[in-house]
Amino acid sequence: LQLVESGGGLVQPGGSLRLSCAASENIFSFNYMGWYRQAPGKERELVARITDGGITNYADSVKARFTISRDNAKSTMYLQMGTLKPEDTAVYYCNAYRSPLNGYLEVWGQGTLVTVSS
C-alpha cells in the first residue's frame, strides 16, 4: 500500500485548503486513517483521525476548523482545513493503520507542506 498526499501549498491566514490522501489499494480494511503534522523543530502530532466506521476525533487546536473524511470507494481520505492560522504551518502526513486482528499494517505518506502566511 502506498499513500500519496496532495493539496498543500501557501495560503493566507483565515484561508482554506483541502488535503487529499490517495491510497494505491482499497482502504476499507484499515481501522484508522489519520492526518498528522510536523512543524519545524517540533514533534509529529495527530491532527485528526477517522475510523472505518466513520468516527472522528481531532486535536483541540483544530476542532471546529478542520474536517476529516474518507471515501472508501475512491480509496481516498481528505482533510478540509478552514480558518487557517500561521501555527498550522507544517508538513502534513497521512497515515493508515490496520490492527493485528486484521493483519497489522501501518503506512505513512511522504507528506505535503502547508504554509500559512501573509
C-alpha positions as CSV (number, residue, x, y, z in Angstrom):
1,L,0.0,0.0,0.0
2,Q,1.2,3.5,-0.9
3,L,-0.3,6.8,0.3
4,V,0.1,10.0,-1.7
5,E,-0.8,13.3,-0.2
6,S,-1.7,16.4,-2.3
7,G,-3.3,19.8,-1.9
8,G,-0.7,21.5,0.2
9,G,0.5,25.0,-0.6
10,L,0.7,28.6,0.5
11,V,-2.4,30.2,1.9
12,Q,-3.1,33.4,3.8
13,P,-4.3,33.4,7.4
14,G,-8.0,32.8,7.5
15,G,-8.0,30.9,4.3
16,S,-8.9,27.3,3.4
17,L,-7.2,24.3,1.9
18,R,-8.3,20.7,1.2
19,L,-5.7,17.9,1.5
20,S,-6.2,14.6,-0.2
21,C,-4.6,11.2,0.6
22,A,-4.9,8.7,-2.2
23,A,-4.2,5.1,-1.5
24,S,-2.9,2.6,-4.1
25,E,-5.2,-0.1,-2.7
26,N,-8.6,-0.3,-1.1
27,I,-8.6,1.2,2.3
28,F,-11.8,-0.4,3.7
29,S,-9.8,-2.8,5.9
30,F,-7.9,-0.1,7.7
31,N,-9.3,0.5,11.2
32,Y,-7.9,4.1,11.4
33,M,-6.8,6.6,8.9
34,G,-5.4,9.9,10.1
35,W,-3.7,13.1,9.4
36,Y,-0.6,14.1,11.3
37,R,1.6,17.2,11.0
38,Q,5.1,18.2,11.9
39,A,6.2,21.8,12.2
40,P,9.8,22.8,12.1
41,G,11.6,21.9,15.4
42,K,8.5,20.1,16.7
43,E,7.4,16.5,17.1
44,R,4.9,15.0,14.8
45,E,1.4,15.3,16.2
46,L,-2.0,13.9,15.5
47,V,-4.3,16.3,13.7
48,A,-7.4,14.2,13.1
49,R,-8.3,10.6,12.8
50,I,-11.3,8.6,11.4
51,T,-12.2,5.0,12.0
52,D,-13.6,2.6,9.5
53,G,-17.0,3.3,11.0
54,G,-16.7,7.0,10.4
55,I,-16.0,8.0,14.0
56,T,-13.7,11.1,14.1
57,N,-11.5,12.7,16.6
58,Y,-9.5,15.9,16.4
59,A,-6.7,17.7,18.2
60,D,-8.1,20.5,20.3
61,S,-6.1,23.0,18.3
62,V,-8.1,22.2,15.1
63,K,-11.5,21.4,16.4
64,A,-14.3,23.3,14.6
65,R,-11.8,24.4,11.9
66,F,-10.8,21.1,10.2
67,T,-12.9,18.2,9.0
68,I,-11.6,14.7,8.2
69,S,-13.4,12.3,5.9
70,R,-12.8,9.2,3.9
71,D,-14.2,7.7,0.8
72,N,-13.6,4.0,0.8
73,A,-14.9,3.6,-2.7
74,K,-12.3,6.1,-4.0
75,S,-9.6,4.9,-1.6
76,T,-9.1,8.5,-0.6
77,M,-9.1,10.4,2.7
78,Y,-9.5,14.2,2.9
79,L,-8.8,17.0,5.4
80,Q,-10.8,20.1,4.9
81,M,-9.0,22.9,6.6
82,G,-10.6,26.3,7.4
83,T,-9.7,29.5,9.2
84,L,-6.1,28.6,8.9
85,K,-3.6,30.1,11.2
86,P,0.2,30.6,10.9
87,E,0.6,27.9,13.6
88,D,-1.0,25.4,11.2
89,T,2.1,25.7,9.1
90,A,3.7,22.2,8.9
91,V,4.2,19.2,6.8
92,Y,1.0,17.1,6.8
93,Y,1.2,13.4,6.6
94,C,-1.5,10.8,6.1
95,N,-1.4,7.5,7.9
96,A,-3.3,4.3,7.6
97,Y,-3.4,1.7,10.4
98,R,-4.8,-1.8,10.4
99,S,-4.9,-3.7,13.7
100,P,-3.2,-7.0,14.4
101,L,-6.6,-8.6,14.4
102,N,-6.9,-7.8,10.7
103,G,-3.2,-8.3,9.9
104,Y,-1.1,-5.5,11.3
105,L,-0.1,-2.8,8.8
106,E,0.8,0.8,9.3
107,V,1.7,3.1,6.3
108,W,2.7,6.7,6.0
109,G,2.6,9.1,3.1
110,Q,5.5,11.3,2.1
111,G,3.9,14.5,3.3
112,T,2.6,17.7,1.9
113,L,3.7,21.1,3.0
114,V,1.1,23.6,4.2
115,T,2.3,27.2,4.8
116,V,0.0,29.8,6.3
117,S,1.5,33.2,5.8
118,S,0.6,36.7,4.6
